[in-house]
């Protein structure tokens, strides 16, 4: 227990130090007013698009590595990085990069949790999710896949909860890879749609123009449909 507390403290302090250093260097270059301005977004959109076009392979690999780091050890959640990927790479390439990045990062987080935080995770979550144990033992991959599609809990916790059920890393990896793809594709499509809108508008577009653009409202409708289906799946497969 003492070792677990030390590891938890070390991880927490390391994470805070990394985040603080990042924020310090970022805001030493840009002010908050700049970041929130439309011109800042539009100008940097041009920069990243040109950078991607100059060497798409290198930029894609770099973004993949950053996505992995975003999940582990930075413990970031998926939506911001998915939107950025769709914005820079488009919905198809953006989806592929982020799905693999999130899956690899989640797998590293699962391995870390399994080796160093397992007792802490069991003490905190086992009673709450005890009813899922028999389901996972019955069909590990299928329930992991549904678990990933359904979601409904914070990404970081979702990544480490399967340590409760001793799932195989292979099943964890491929169920995550497949399960997160629909949601990632829809969010990436929104990011891609925003990029097109910014490209076509030198001035700030109206909210109605953004929402009623087919590049935005179609993936938004798909996203809401996915959430509705996830709620239904949750009631069917994860009921007590």
C-alpha positions as CSV (number, residue, x, y, z in Angstrom):
1,X,0.0,0.0,0.0
2,X,2.9,2.3,0.9
3,X,4.5,1.7,-2.5
4,X,1.2,2.4,-4.3
5,X,0.9,5.7,-2.5
6,X,4.4,6.7,-3.5
7,X,3.8,5.7,-7.2
8,X,0.5,7.6,-7.2
9,X,2.2,10.7,-5.7
10,X,5.1,10.5,-8.2
11,X,2.7,10.2,-11.2
12,X,0.6,13.1,-9.9
13,X,3.6,15.4,-9.3
14,X,5.2,14.5,-12.6
15,X,2.0,15.1,-14.5
16,X,1.5,18.5,-12.8
17,X,5.1,19.5,-13.6
18,X,4.8,18.5,-17.2
19,X,1.5,20.4,-17.7
20,X,2.9,23.5,-15.9
21,X,6.0,23.6,-18.0
22,X,3.9,23.2,-21.2
23,X,1.6,26.0,-20.2
24,X,4.5,28.2,-19.2
25,X,6.3,27.8,-22.5
26,X,3.1,28.1,-24.5
27,X,1.9,31.3,-22.9
28,X,5.3,32.8,-23.0
29,X,4.9,32.8,-26.8
30,X,1.2,33.6,-27.1
31,X,-1.2,35.7,-25.0
32,X,-4.7,34.5,-24.1
33,X,-6.2,37.2,-26.3
34,X,-4.2,36.0,-29.3
35,X,-5.3,32.4,-28.8
36,X,-9.0,33.3,-28.6
37,X,-8.9,35.5,-31.7
38,X,-10.2,34.3,-35.1
39,X,-7.1,35.6,-36.9
40,X,-4.9,33.4,-34.7
41,X,-6.9,30.3,-35.6
42,X,-7.0,31.2,-39.3
43,X,-3.3,32.0,-39.5
44,X,-2.2,28.9,-37.7
45,X,-4.6,26.9,-39.8
46,X,-2.6,28.0,-42.8
47,X,0.7,27.2,-41.1
48,X,-0.3,23.6,-40.2
49,X,-1.9,22.9,-43.6
50,X,1.3,24.1,-45.3
51,X,3.4,22.0,-42.9
52,X,1.3,18.9,-43.6
53,X,1.5,19.4,-47.3
54,X,5.3,19.8,-47.2
55,X,5.9,16.4,-45.5
56,X,2.7,14.6,-44.7
57,X,4.5,11.4,-43.6
58,X,6.7,13.1,-41.0
59,X,3.9,15.3,-39.7
60,X,1.6,12.3,-39.4
61,X,4.1,10.3,-37.4
62,X,4.8,13.3,-35.2
63,X,1.1,13.7,-34.5
64,X,0.7,10.0,-33.9
65,X,3.5,10.1,-31.2
66,X,2.0,13.3,-29.7
67,X,-1.4,11.5,-29.5
68,X,0.1,8.6,-27.7
69,X,1.8,10.9,-25.2
70,X,-1.5,12.8,-24.8
71,X,-3.1,9.6,-23.4
72,X,0.0,8.3,-21.6
73,X,1.6,9.9,-19.6
74,X,-0.3,13.2,-20.0
75,X,-3.7,11.5,-19.2
76,X,-5.6,13.7,-21.7
77,X,-9.0,12.8,-23.1
78,X,-9.7,12.2,-26.7
79,X,-12.0,14.9,-28.1
80,X,-9.5,17.9,-28.4
81,X,-6.9,15.8,-30.2
82,X,-9.5,14.3,-32.5
83,X,-10.8,17.7,-33.5
84,X,-7.3,19.0,-34.2
85,X,-6.5,15.9,-36.3
86,X,-9.6,16.3,-38.4
87,X,-8.8,20.0,-38.7
88,X,-5.3,19.4,-40.0
89,X,-5.4,16.1,-41.8
90,X,-9.1,15.8,-42.8
91,X,-11.6,13.2,-41.5
92,X,-10.1,10.1,-43.1
93,X,-6.4,10.4,-42.4
94,X,-7.2,12.2,-39.1
95,X,-9.3,9.3,-38.0
96,X,-6.6,6.7,-38.8
97,X,-3.9,8.6,-37.0
98,X,-5.9,9.3,-33.9
99,X,-7.5,5.9,-33.6
100,X,-4.0,4.2,-33.6
101,X,-2.6,6.9,-31.3
102,X,-5.4,6.7,-28.8
103,X,-5.3,2.9,-28.9
104,X,-1.6,2.6,-28.4
105,X,-1.6,5.3,-25.6
106,X,-4.6,3.5,-23.9
107,X,-2.7,0.2,-24.1
108,X,0.3,1.8,-22.4
109,X,-2.0,3.2,-19.7
110,X,-3.6,-0.2,-19.2
111,X,-0.2,-1.9,-18.9
112,X,0.9,0.7,-16.4
113,X,-2.3,0.4,-14.4
114,X,-2.1,-3.4,-14.4
115,X,1.5,-3.5,-13.0
116,X,1.6,-0.5,-10.7
117,X,-2.0,0.6,-9.7
118,X,-4.0,-2.7,-9.8
119,X,-4.6,-2.9,-6.0
120,X,-5.6,0.8,-5.9
121,X,-8.0,0.3,-8.8
122,X,-9.6,-2.8,-7.3
123,X,-10.0,-1.1,-3.9
124,X,-11.7,1.9,-5.5
125,X,-13.8,0.4,-8.3
126,X,-14.3,-3.3,-7.8
127,X,-17.5,-3.1,-5.7
128,X,-19.0,-0.6,-8.2
129,X,-18.3,-2.8,-11.3
130,X,-18.5,-6.2,-9.7
131,X,-21.5,-7.1,-11.8
132,X,-19.4,-6.8,-15.0
133,X,-16.9,-9.4,-14.0
134,X,-19.0,-12.4,-15.1
135,X,-19.9,-10.7,-18.4
136,X,-16.2,-10.1,-19.2
137,X,-15.3,-13.7,-18.4
138,X,-18.1,-15.0,-20.6
139,X,-16.9,-13.2,-23.7
140,X,-14.0,-10.9,-23.1
141,X,-13.5,-9.4,-26.5
142,X,-17.2,-8.8,-27.3
143,X,-17.9,-7.1,-23.9
144,X,-14.7,-5.0,-24.2
145,X,-15.8,-3.9,-27.7
146,X,-19.3,-2.9,-26.4
147,X,-17.7,-1.3,-23.4
148,X,-15.5,0.9,-25.7
149,X,-18.4,1.8,-28.0
150,X,-20.8,2.6,-25.1
151,X,-18.3,4.7,-23.1
152,X,-20.2,6.9,-20.6
153,X,-17.3,7.3,-18.2
154,X,-14.2,9.4,-18.3
155,X,-11.6,8.2,-20.9
156,X,-8.8,7.8,-18.4
157,X,-10.9,5.6,-16.0
158,X,-12.3,3.7,-19.0
159,X,-8.7,2.8,-20.0
160,X,-7.7,1.3,-16.6
161,X,-11.0,-0.3,-15.5
162,X,-10.4,-3.5,-17.5
163,X,-7.5,-4.3,-15.1
164,X,-10.3,-5.4,-12.7
165,X,-11.0,-8.3,-15.0
166,X,-7.5,-9.3,-16.1
167,X,-8.3,-8.9,-19.8
168,X,-5.7,-10.0,-22.4
169,X,-3.7,-7.1,-23.9
170,X,-4.5,-8.4,-27.4
171,X,-8.3,-8.2,-26.7
172,X,-7.9,-4.8,-25.1
173,X,-5.9,-3.4,-28.0
174,X,-8.2,-4.6,-30.8
175,X,-11.5,-3.9,-29.0
176,X,-10.3,-0.3,-28.3
177,X,-9.1,0.1,-31.9
178,X,-12.5,-1.0,-33.3
179,X,-14.7,0.4,-30.6
180,X,-13.5,4.0,-30.6
181,X,-13.4,4.3,-34.5
182,X,-17.1,5.5,-35.0
183,X,-16.9,8.2,-32.4
184,X,-13.4,9.3,-33.6
185,X,-14.6,9.5,-37.2
186,X,-17.6,11.7,-36.4
187,X,-15.6,14.1,-34.2
188,X,-12.8,14.2,-36.8
189,X,-15.4,15.0,-39.5
190,X,-16.5,18.0,-37.4
191,X,-12.9,19.2,-37.1
192,X,-12.5,18.8,-40.9
193,X,-15.7,20.8,-41.4
194,X,-14.5,23.6,-39.2
195,X,-11.3,23.8,-41.3
196,X,-13.3,24.2,-44.5
197,X,-15.4,26.9,-43.0
198,X,-12.4,28.9,-41.7
199,X,-10.7,28.5,-45.1
200,X,-13.8,30.0,-46.9
201,X,-14.3,32.9,-44.4
202,X,-11.7,35.6,-43.8
203,X,-14.0,37.1,-41.2
204,X,-15.6,35.3,-38.2
205,X,-18.6,33.3,-39.6
206,X,-22.0,33.4,-37.9
207,X,-22.9,30.6,-35.5
208,X,-25.8,29.7,-37.8
209,X,-23.5,29.4,-40.8
210,X,-21.3,27.0,-38.9
211,X,-24.2,24.8,-37.5
212,X,-26.1,24.7,-40.8
213,X,-23.1,23.8,-42.9
214,X,-23.5,20.2,-44.0
215,X,-19.9,19.5,-43.0
216,X,-20.9,20.2,-39.4
217,X,-24.5,19.2,-39.0
218,X,-24.3,15.8,-40.6
219,X,-21.5,14.5,-38.4
220,X,-23.2,16.2,-35.4
221,X,-26.4,14.3,-36.1
222,X,-24.4,11.1,-36.5
223,X,-22.7,11.8,-33.2
224,X,-26.0,12.3,-31.4
225,X,-27.3,9.1,-33.0
226,X,-24.2,7.3,-31.7
227,X,-24.8,8.6,-28.2
228,X,-28.4,7.4,-28.3
229,X,-27.4,3.9,-29.5
230,X,-24.7,3.8,-26.8
231,X,-27.3,4.5,-24.1
232,X,-29.5,1.7,-25.5
233,X,-26.5,-0.7,-25.6
234,X,-25.6,0.3,-22.0
235,X,-29.1,-0.6,-20.7
236,X,-29.1,-3.9,-22.6
237,X,-25.6,-5.2,-21.9
238,X,-24.5,-3.5,-18.7
239,X,-27.7,-3.7,-16.6
240,X,-27.4,-5.2,-13.2
